[in-house]
């Protein structure tokens, strides 16, 4: 073999080795990104920080009507209810009509519906809006399923991992959620949601075509959890919109809180009541 041939062989070998290394690099990087562990020990929970935030470059979620500022509890002021700014251009006409009637009734003195005060399931993505320092989110993670729980009401979301959606999921309160891991992120795809729930803080209705994709991950060296989500419903919105919420880590034992106990007839919160025993 000539010197020229030896040099060609060496050059070809180095090129092949470089291509193999370049191709393999993303795989190695992805292997290093382990699936998130939301519950490193049984006492870990996650409490919402602030509300739903817009994401630059995407259609924004609804916001409070500036003519009716929102005042939460614990501020030494008279609390108010959430009133949506209905000038948002993404809402279909029928949605604005329904919400305007609701807003007018609330401003006239009617109690505004919330799933928390009414002891009903929140649905998706409204599940992400639930707050309260006494009600952290918790996780049970197995290779086949993730369950997301809250101390209050024993609410549970069930997410089947690495399976497709059913052909025709029957509409339900939390719909059908399937998920998978993309590196350090849990991706949850939910559809099949019934119309008994609202989308957000502002009591926005939706159709059975509602489709939500969430991306959950741990940030800030394990001190916080971030959820970025996208909402699609062609019968409710002109375009899909996106939002994000952060949660802070807390160490707290699980304490079950029963919503419907107490003065459930003191206010007209429409709390469900069983007409007969279910056992």
ABEGO torsion letter per residue (X at the ends): XBAAAAAAAAAAAAAAAAAAAAAAAAAAAAAABBBBBABABAABBBBBBEBBBBBBGBBBBBBBBAABBBBBBGAGBBBBBBBBBAABAABBAAAAAAAAAAAAAAAAGBBBBBAAAAGBBAEOAAAAABBEAABBBBBBBBAABBBBBBABGGBBBBBBBGBBBBABBBBBAAEBBBBBBBEABBBBBBBGBBAABBABAAGBBBBAABBBBBBBBBBGGGABBBBBBBBBBAAABABBBBBBBBBBBBBBBBBBBBAABEBAAABBAGBBBBABBAX
